[in-house]
Amino acid sequence: MSAAPAPGSILPWEQIASNKRITWLLFLAFFLLFGGLIFVMVLALGLPIGALGIFGIGLILYALFSYFMSTSAVLSISGAHEVTKEEEWEFVRRVENLCIGAGLPMPRTWVMEDSAPNAFATGTSPAKAHVVVTRGLLNKLEPVELEGVIAHELSHIANYDIRVMTVTVLLVGMVALLSDLFLRFTVWGSGSRPSNQKKGGGSSGLILLVVALLAAILAPLVAQTLKFAISRRREYLADASGALLSRHPEALARALEKIRDDREPLEAANKATAHMYIYNPLREHTSSLNGLFDTHPPIDERIRILRSM
């Protein structure tokens, strides 16, 4: 009979379930924001229903193109090169062993020739996944710590975080695109013409237009906040799932400590890909809005949770 958990301890599967619930609530908020933005814009501009279909087809084509091109774009930006077991035996062997334990197909393995320790996973599904680590991670971590990081990244794959975050980025892009189109249309297009304002019903039409403009300005900010919130929840989820997969949460906690304390900058990092890494390569900042715009949860809190498992 297994021992009862110590007071204040966190069971991995409870952490996993909690983070999944919160992620889907955030996604619901995202779609409500997106739908509400389109609805307000259509009302404000007095567009026919047929225009929604044209808008929808354009956005779907944009999303599909971006979705299928996202993996190659991320790998290209990172400057990583693919490696085999003969080239990086310790890294690739541990990926293979953990994949067997997790029941995952073997992802393609890549190394970034950068001295900063970090890692990320990308792809559109477990069958088309990639695990990328830096040279600094391979050189600076003990084998068991490296395994903890790999388990974290494989958990992103198993939990479909690689797909969740790709879709989230696309949603942010579509909200920004819609907002930009609407603002351009109202300033330079027919939305700013007196004839269209009359169609809106005088003062009520003007009020609706002001509301729509405010929505167009604020929507991208809200979308980015939701994206970062989803990113933070997926990191907590991958930590818990990785601890369960490797059976060694302390190893991942020690790896995070070493990554946190390393001062080497990651040269290939940028704002578009920062949320994908196990630790924010742009380094965390103190936010006056309680971390709403952080791509990652506080690393000290992640370490504390891992050590409480």
Beta strands, then each sheet from edge to edge (+ up, - down):
strand 1: 81-82
strand 2: 108-112
strand 3: 119-123
strand 4: 129-134
sheet 1: 1+ 2- 4- 3+
end
